[in-house]
Amino acid sequence: MRAKGRLEYVGGHHLRFKGTGEYFMKVGPDSPENLLAYYDIDNTGGGWTEIMKDWAPHVQDWKDGDPTWGPNKGKGLIGALNYLAEEKMNSCSFLTMNAPVGDDKNVFMWIDRNQQTQYDCSKLDQWEIIFEHAQKIGLFLHFKTQETEGELILDNGALGTERKLYYRELIARFGHHNALEWNICEEGGASFSNTNQTQAQRKESIAYFADKDPYGSNVTLHTAPNLNAQKLIYNDMLGNNSKLTGVSLQNEWNEVFECTKHWVDASTNAGTKWVVANDEQGHAQLGVPHDDYTGTPNKESIRQETLWGNIMAGGAGVMYYFGYGNEIPGVGNVGIITTTAICVVRIFAHVISHGITRVMLLNF
């Protein structure tokens, strides 16, 4: 990924590598959101360890020469990233804050989950080792900066001292990586939440990343599922109404084409084309099921309706959400996208990059 140059927003519906001119189609897992809730990372958990990770099944995927820290720590998560890359995925996703309020309450950048102005340097050095390795092996970094349960943690949602410091720490420590995007909020402004920022505060956060990130990485926003819920948040962001350059869609697996095409067209008509990815599907307990699942949806319907739905509507790729009730014993819920999905995405990235107008796909 480094050899291709920085991945940039270039005013179109797909990100492009500066060095090679190739366009990028995202494909990878959207879960677990608490990827960084890992026992080997310093000062992680803050007393909330029920849903912590040891990544033990992936220690076997760690290789000689791969990084570790401390007394031989980090092999499980580094191995998990290796597994994703070996399965030909090109992206990974994670929250950088879900505490003191959130689903798991175990990922935060500070010395204490209730101390939002003092940052834990050793922990963040370890995060950097993880992100550096991910980039080295070709994984795009999807930073989810908060989730809807925690929209008011910093400055009660405003762009005050705590929030500015948090954003500046993210940009200063990790913004140099070649291929990443900043997601302002997971399920931001969701109608089912009573802890939402105002739309004005949301726009201020978007503008802060756009103005302060010297590398100009994609700034995106996730919200509640279904098109009507998305319209409540995104309509007021179109064109010159915000500095948003992408959207991260959540919807049912069989609504992907409709939702993707709507925002591709709406953003084009408003004058600022958005990078439109489909990053979460279905009910929280199921999402995208594993390949052997025999119910609905199965892998064929996901391939047809979710993957192809996004691509054919002009979207920028998919990240599959693997539901927390759908864990495979001994494997966990990372790395569920099949090689078939990768092949499809690679072909379309080639089509976009080289201007081919017709291509025949067999056995997909």
C-alpha positions as CSV (number, residue, x, y, z in Angstrom):
1,M,0.0,0.0,0.0
2,R,2.9,2.4,0.8
3,A,4.3,2.0,-2.7
4,K,1.1,3.4,-4.2
5,G,1.4,6.8,-2.5
6,R,-1.1,8.5,-0.3
7,L,-4.8,7.6,-0.7
8,E,-6.7,10.8,-1.4
9,Y,-10.1,12.2,-1.9
10,V,-10.0,13.7,-5.4
11,G,-13.5,15.0,-5.8
12,G,-15.1,11.8,-7.1
13,H,-16.9,8.8,-5.7
14,H,-13.7,6.8,-5.1
15,L,-10.5,7.5,-3.3
16,R,-7.3,7.4,-5.5
17,F,-3.7,6.6,-4.8
18,K,-1.5,9.7,-5.5
19,G,1.5,7.7,-6.7
20,T,0.0,5.2,-9.1
21,G,-3.3,6.9,-9.9
22,E,-5.2,3.7,-9.0
23,Y,-8.6,3.9,-7.4
24,F,-9.4,2.1,-4.2
25,M,-12.4,-0.2,-3.4
26,K,-12.7,-0.9,0.3
27,V,-13.3,-4.5,1.5
28,G,-12.9,-5.8,5.0
29,P,-14.6,-6.6,8.3
30,D,-16.6,-3.9,10.2
31,S,-16.4,-5.9,13.4
32,P,-15.5,-6.3,16.1
33,E,-15.8,-2.6,16.8
34,N,-13.7,-3.0,19.9
35,L,-10.7,-4.4,18.0
36,L,-8.4,-2.4,20.3
37,A,-9.9,-3.8,23.5
38,Y,-7.0,-6.1,23.7
39,Y,-5.4,-7.5,26.9
40,D,-1.9,-6.9,25.6
41,I,-2.4,-3.1,25.2
42,D,-1.4,-1.1,28.3
43,N,-4.2,0.3,30.5
44,T,-7.0,-1.1,28.4
45,G,-10.4,-2.0,29.9
46,G,-10.6,0.4,32.8
47,G,-12.4,-2.2,34.8
48,W,-14.7,-3.3,32.0
49,T,-13.1,-6.5,30.8
50,E,-16.2,-8.6,30.0
51,I,-15.8,-8.2,26.2
52,M,-12.0,-7.9,26.0
53,K,-10.0,-9.7,23.3
54,D,-7.0,-12.0,23.6
55,W,-6.9,-12.8,19.9
56,A,-5.4,-16.1,20.9
57,P,-6.6,-18.1,17.8
58,H,-4.5,-15.7,15.7
59,V,-1.2,-16.0,17.6
60,Q,-0.4,-18.7,15.0
61,D,-0.7,-16.1,12.2
62,W,2.1,-14.0,13.7
63,K,5.4,-14.4,11.8
64,D,9.0,-14.0,12.6
65,G,10.0,-10.4,12.1
66,D,6.5,-9.1,12.9
67,P,6.4,-6.5,15.7
68,T,5.7,-7.1,19.4
69,W,6.0,-4.8,22.4
70,G,6.8,-5.3,26.1
71,P,7.5,-8.9,27.1
72,N,6.5,-10.6,23.9
73,K,3.1,-8.9,23.7
74,G,0.9,-8.2,20.7
75,K,1.2,-11.4,18.7
76,G,-2.5,-12.2,18.8
77,L,-3.7,-8.9,17.2
78,I,-0.8,-8.6,14.9
79,G,-1.6,-12.2,13.8
80,A,-5.2,-11.3,13.3
81,L,-4.2,-8.4,10.9
82,N,-1.9,-10.8,9.1
83,Y,-4.9,-13.2,8.7
84,L,-7.0,-10.4,7.1
85,A,-4.2,-9.6,4.6
86,E,-3.6,-13.2,3.8
87,E,-7.3,-13.6,3.0
88,K,-6.7,-10.7,0.5
89,M,-8.8,-8.1,2.5
90,N,-7.6,-4.5,2.3
91,S,-9.3,-2.8,5.3
92,C,-9.8,-2.9,9.0
93,S,-12.1,-1.0,11.3
94,F,-12.1,0.0,14.9
95,L,-13.4,2.5,17.5
96,T,-10.9,4.8,19.3
97,M,-13.3,5.8,22.0
98,N,-16.2,3.8,23.6
99,A,-15.7,4.8,27.2
100,P,-16.8,5.9,29.8
101,V,-20.1,5.6,27.9
102,G,-20.6,3.0,25.1
103,D,-21.4,-0.5,24.2
104,D,-18.2,-2.0,25.8
105,K,-16.6,0.9,27.8
106,N,-13.1,-0.5,27.3
107,V,-11.4,1.6,24.5
108,F,-10.0,5.0,25.3
109,M,-6.8,7.0,24.7
110,W,-6.4,8.5,28.1
111,I,-4.7,7.5,31.3
112,D,-8.1,6.9,32.8
113,R,-11.5,6.4,31.2
114,N,-12.9,9.4,33.1
115,Q,-9.9,11.7,32.5
116,Q,-10.3,13.1,29.1
117,T,-7.3,15.5,28.9
118,Q,-4.3,13.3,29.8
119,Y,-3.3,10.9,27.2
120,D,-1.6,7.5,27.7
121,C,1.6,7.7,25.7
122,S,2.6,4.0,26.1
123,K,-0.8,2.8,25.0
124,L,-0.8,5.1,22.0
125,D,2.7,4.0,21.1
126,Q,1.3,0.4,21.0
127,W,-1.6,1.5,18.8
128,E,0.9,3.0,16.4
129,I,2.8,-0.3,16.2
130,I,-0.6,-1.9,15.3
131,F,-1.5,0.7,12.7
132,E,2.0,0.8,11.2
133,H,1.9,-3.0,10.7
134,A,-1.6,-2.8,9.2
135,Q,-0.4,-0.3,6.7
136,K,2.7,-2.3,5.9
137,I,0.6,-5.4,5.0
138,G,-1.9,-3.4,2.9
139,L,-4.8,-2.7,5.3
140,F,-6.7,0.6,5.1
141,L,-7.5,2.1,8.5
142,H,-11.2,3.1,9.2
143,F,-11.0,5.2,12.4
144,K,-14.4,5.4,14.1
145,T,-13.8,8.3,16.5
146,Q,-16.9,7.7,18.6
147,E,-20.2,5.9,18.8
148,T,-23.7,7.3,19.4
149,E,-23.8,6.3,23.0
150,G,-20.7,8.5,23.6
151,E,-21.5,11.5,21.4
152,L,-21.7,13.7,24.5
153,I,-18.6,12.4,26.4
154,L,-16.4,15.3,25.3
155,D,-17.6,18.8,26.1
156,N,-21.2,17.6,26.0
157,G,-20.9,17.3,22.3
158,A,-19.4,20.7,21.5
159,L,-16.1,21.5,19.9
160,G,-14.4,22.5,23.1
161,T,-11.1,21.8,24.7
162,E,-11.6,18.1,25.3
163,R,-12.9,17.4,21.8
164,K,-10.3,19.5,20.0
165,L,-7.5,17.8,22.0
166,Y,-8.9,14.4,21.1
167,Y,-9.1,15.2,17.4
168,R,-5.6,16.8,17.4
169,E,-4.1,13.7,19.1
170,L,-5.7,11.4,16.5
171,I,-4.5,13.5,13.6
172,A,-1.0,14.2,15.1
173,R,-0.3,10.6,16.1
174,F,-1.9,8.7,13.3
175,G,-2.9,11.0,10.4
176,H,0.5,10.4,8.6
177,H,-0.5,6.9,7.6
178,N,-1.0,6.6,3.8
179,A,-4.5,5.1,3.7
180,L,-7.2,6.0,6.2
181,E,-10.5,7.7,6.8
182,W,-11.9,9.6,9.8
183,N,-15.5,8.5,10.7
184,I,-17.0,11.2,12.9
185,C,-19.4,8.9,14.6
186,E,-20.8,5.4,14.4
187,E,-24.6,5.7,14.3
188,G,-24.2,9.4,14.7
189,G,-27.5,11.2,15.4
190,A,-29.4,8.0,15.4
191,S,-33.1,8.5,16.2
192,F,-33.1,5.7,18.8
193,S,-30.4,7.5,20.8
194,N,-30.9,10.1,23.5
195,T,-27.3,11.2,23.6
196,N,-26.9,12.9,20.2
197,Q,-24.8,15.9,19.3
198,T,-26.7,18.7,17.5
199,Q,-26.3,18.9,13.7
200,A,-24.3,22.1,14.2
201,Q,-21.9,20.3,16.5
202,R,-21.6,17.4,14.0
203,K,-20.7,19.8,11.2
204,E,-18.1,21.5,13.4
205,S,-16.4,18.2,14.1
206,I,-16.4,17.4,10.4
207,A,-14.9,20.8,9.6
208,Y,-12.3,20.5,12.3
209,F,-10.9,17.3,10.7
210,A,-11.1,18.8,7.2
211,D,-9.3,21.9,8.3
212,K,-6.7,20.4,10.7
213,D,-5.7,17.2,8.9
214,P,-2.8,18.3,6.7
215,Y,-3.1,15.1,4.6
216,G,-6.7,15.6,3.7
217,S,-7.9,12.1,4.4
218,N,-11.5,11.2,3.7
219,V,-14.0,12.5,6.3
220,T,-17.1,10.3,6.6
221,L,-20.1,9.8,8.8
222,H,-22.2,6.8,9.8
223,T,-25.8,7.0,11.1
224,A,-28.8,4.9,11.8
225,P,-30.0,2.2,9.3
226,N,-32.5,2.7,6.4
227,L,-32.7,5.5,3.9
228,N,-35.3,7.7,5.8
229,A,-33.1,7.8,8.9
230,Q,-30.0,8.6,6.8
231,K,-31.9,11.5,5.1
232,L,-32.5,13.1,8.6
233,I,-28.7,13.5,9.0
234,Y,-27.2,13.5,5.5
235,N,-29.6,15.8,3.6
236,D,-28.3,18.8,5.5
237,M,-24.7,17.8,4.9
238,L,-24.9,17.8,1.1
239,G,-22.9,20.2,-1.1
240,N,-21.6,23.3,0.6
241,N,-23.6,22.6,3.7
242,S,-20.7,20.7,5.2
243,K,-17.1,19.6,4.6
244,L,-18.1,15.9,4.5
245,T,-16.5,13.9,1.7
246,G,-18.0,10.5,2.4
247,V,-20.7,8.5,4.0
248,S,-20.6,5.2,5.8
249,L,-24.0,3.5,5.3
250,Q,-25.8,1.2,7.6
251,N,-28.8,-0.6,6.2
252,E,-30.4,-4.0,5.6
253,W,-28.4,-6.3,3.4
254,N,-30.9,-6.2,0.6
255,E,-31.2,-2.3,0.6
256,V,-27.6,-1.6,-0.3
257,F,-28.2,-0.7,-4.0
258,E,-31.0,1.7,-3.2
259,C,-29.2,3.5,-0.4
260,T,-25.9,3.7,-2.2
261,K,-27.3,5.0,-5.4
262,H,-29.4,7.6,-3.6
263,W,-26.4,9.2,-2.0
264,V,-24.1,8.8,-5.0
265,D,-26.8,10.7,-7.0
266,A,-27.7,13.2,-4.3
267,S,-24.1,14.2,-3.6
268,T,-23.4,14.5,-7.3
269,N,-26.4,16.8,-7.8
270,A,-25.4,18.9,-4.8
271,G,-21.9,19.6,-6.2
272,T,-19.6,17.6,-3.9
273,K,-19.4,13.9,-4.8
274,W,-19.3,11.6,-1.7
275,V,-17.4,8.4,-1.3
276,V,-20.3,6.1,-0.5
277,A,-19.4,2.8,1.3
278,N,-21.7,0.2,2.9
279,D,-20.2,-0.5,6.3
280,E,-22.9,-2.2,8.3
281,Q,-25.7,-4.6,7.4
282,G,-28.7,-6.2,9.1
283,H,-29.6,-6.8,12.7
284,A,-26.9,-6.4,15.4
285,Q,-27.0,-10.1,16.4
286,L,-26.7,-11.5,12.8
287,G,-25.3,-8.9,10.4
288,V,-23.5,-10.8,7.6
289,P,-23.5,-14.5,8.7
290,H,-20.6,-16.9,8.2
291,D,-20.3,-18.9,5.0
292,D,-22.0,-22.0,6.3
293,Y,-25.1,-20.2,7.5
294,T,-28.2,-21.7,5.9
295,G,-30.8,-19.1,6.8
296,T,-31.5,-15.7,5.3
297,P,-29.3,-14.0,4.2
298,N,-26.8,-16.6,3.1
299,K,-23.4,-15.9,1.4
300,E,-25.0,-15.9,-2.0
301,S,-27.6,-13.3,-1.2
302,I,-24.9,-11.2,0.6
303,R,-22.8,-11.4,-2.5
304,Q,-25.6,-10.5,-4.9
305,E,-27.4,-7.8,-2.8
306,T,-24.7,-6.3,-0.6
307,L,-21.4,-6.5,-2.4
308,W,-22.8,-6.1,-6.0
309,G,-25.4,-3.7,-4.7
310,N,-22.8,-1.2,-3.6
311,I,-20.5,-1.7,-6.6
312,M,-23.2,-1.4,-9.2
313,A,-24.7,1.7,-7.6
314,G,-21.3,3.5,-7.9
315,G,-20.2,2.8,-4.3
316,A,-16.7,2.7,-2.9
317,G,-16.8,-0.8,-1.3
318,V,-18.1,-2.7,1.7
319,M,-17.1,-3.6,5.2
320,Y,-19.1,-6.6,6.5
321,Y,-20.6,-6.4,10.0
322,F,-20.4,-9.9,11.6
323,G,-23.1,-10.0,14.3
324,Y,-22.2,-10.6,17.9
325,G,-24.6,-13.5,18.1
326,N,-22.9,-15.2,15.1
327,E,-19.5,-16.0,16.5
328,I,-17.7,-19.1,15.1
329,P,-16.2,-21.1,18.0
330,G,-12.4,-20.9,18.0
331,V,-12.3,-18.3,15.3
332,G,-14.1,-15.2,16.5
333,N,-15.6,-12.6,14.3
334,V,-12.8,-11.1,12.3
335,G,-12.1,-12.0,8.7
336,I,-15.3,-13.2,7.2
337,I,-15.2,-11.8,3.7
338,T,-14.6,-14.4,1.1
339,T,-11.9,-14.4,-1.6
340,T,-14.7,-14.1,-4.1
341,A,-15.6,-10.7,-2.7
342,I,-12.0,-9.6,-3.0
343,C,-11.8,-10.7,-6.6
344,V,-14.9,-8.7,-7.5
345,V,-13.7,-5.6,-5.8
346,R,-10.2,-5.9,-7.3
347,I,-11.7,-6.2,-10.8
348,F,-13.8,-3.1,-10.3
349,A,-10.9,-1.1,-8.9
350,H,-9.1,-2.0,-12.1
351,V,-12.0,-1.0,-14.2
352,I,-12.3,2.4,-12.5
353,S,-8.6,3.0,-12.6
354,H,-8.1,2.2,-16.3
355,G,-11.3,3.3,-17.8
356,I,-12.4,-0.1,-19.1
357,T,-16.1,0.2,-20.0
358,R,-16.9,-3.5,-20.3
359,V,-15.6,-6.5,-18.5
360,M,-16.8,-10.1,-18.3
361,L,-16.9,-11.7,-14.8
362,L,-17.1,-15.5,-14.6
363,N,-17.9,-17.6,-11.6
364,F,-19.0,-14.8,-9.4
